[in-house]
Amino acid sequence: ALVAEGLPAECPGTTGSETFLGEPATVVQQQCGGSIIIGRSLTHAGRGYYFTILFPADDAAVEATLEGLIGSIRFIDD
């Protein structure tokens, strides 16, 4: 909610839910100045995490690469 409330008025965002890294996550997406910003917030083992990617709105290859990088993140629990 804090992330969504902090979005600039000229670049409103949408929020949704998904499973990310095996945890329920809130997703905030906005388009601003020719770029798309996607942020995912979640908690794991009592800690909060926020992952953000930004890419040109017209570049599906960059989006796929960044989503692949985000998808490669794993939590290592001790």
C-alpha positions as CSV (number, residue, x, y, z in Angstrom):
1,A,0.0,0.0,0.0
2,L,2.9,2.4,0.8
3,V,4.4,1.8,-2.6
4,A,1.1,2.4,-4.5
5,E,0.4,5.5,-2.4
6,G,3.8,6.9,-3.3
7,L,3.3,6.7,-7.1
8,P,3.4,10.1,-8.8
9,A,-0.1,11.3,-9.9
10,E,1.1,11.7,-13.5
11,C,2.1,8.0,-13.6
12,P,-0.7,6.1,-11.8
13,G,-0.1,2.4,-11.2
14,T,-2.1,-0.7,-10.9
15,T,-1.8,-3.3,-8.1
16,G,-2.3,-7.0,-8.2
17,S,-1.3,-10.3,-6.5
18,E,0.9,-13.2,-7.5
19,T,3.1,-15.8,-6.1
20,F,6.7,-14.8,-6.3
21,L,9.7,-16.8,-4.9
22,G,7.1,-19.2,-3.4
23,E,5.5,-16.4,-1.3
24,P,2.3,-14.3,-1.9
25,A,3.4,-11.0,-3.3
26,T,1.8,-7.7,-4.2
27,V,2.7,-6.4,-7.6
28,V,2.6,-2.7,-8.5
29,Q,3.0,-1.8,-12.2
30,Q,3.1,1.7,-13.7
31,Q,4.0,3.3,-17.0
32,C,5.8,6.6,-16.9
33,G,7.8,8.5,-19.4
34,G,8.0,5.7,-21.9
35,S,9.1,3.2,-19.3
36,I,7.3,0.4,-17.4
37,I,8.1,-0.1,-13.8
38,I,7.1,-3.4,-12.0
39,G,7.6,-3.8,-8.3
40,R,7.0,-6.9,-6.3
41,S,6.8,-6.8,-2.5
42,L,6.7,-9.9,-0.2
43,T,7.7,-11.2,3.1
44,H,9.9,-14.2,3.7
45,A,11.2,-15.5,7.1
46,G,9.9,-12.4,8.8
47,R,11.7,-9.9,6.5
48,G,10.2,-7.7,3.9
49,Y,11.5,-7.5,0.3
50,Y,10.8,-5.3,-2.7
51,F,12.1,-6.1,-6.1
52,T,11.8,-3.6,-8.9
53,I,12.5,-3.6,-12.6
54,L,12.3,-0.8,-15.1
55,F,12.4,-1.2,-18.9
56,P,11.4,0.7,-22.1
57,A,7.7,0.2,-22.7
58,D,8.4,-0.9,-26.3
59,D,11.2,-3.4,-25.6
60,A,9.8,-6.9,-25.0
61,A,13.3,-8.4,-25.2
62,V,14.6,-6.2,-22.3
63,E,11.5,-7.0,-20.3
64,A,12.0,-10.8,-20.8
65,T,15.7,-10.5,-19.8
66,L,14.9,-8.6,-16.6
67,E,12.0,-11.0,-15.7
68,G,14.4,-13.9,-16.2
69,L,16.9,-12.3,-13.9
70,I,14.2,-11.6,-11.2
71,G,13.0,-15.2,-11.7
72,S,16.4,-16.5,-10.9
73,I,16.5,-15.1,-7.4
74,R,16.2,-17.7,-4.6
75,F,16.1,-17.4,-0.9
76,I,18.7,-19.5,1.0
77,D,17.5,-20.3,4.5
78,D,20.1,-21.1,7.1
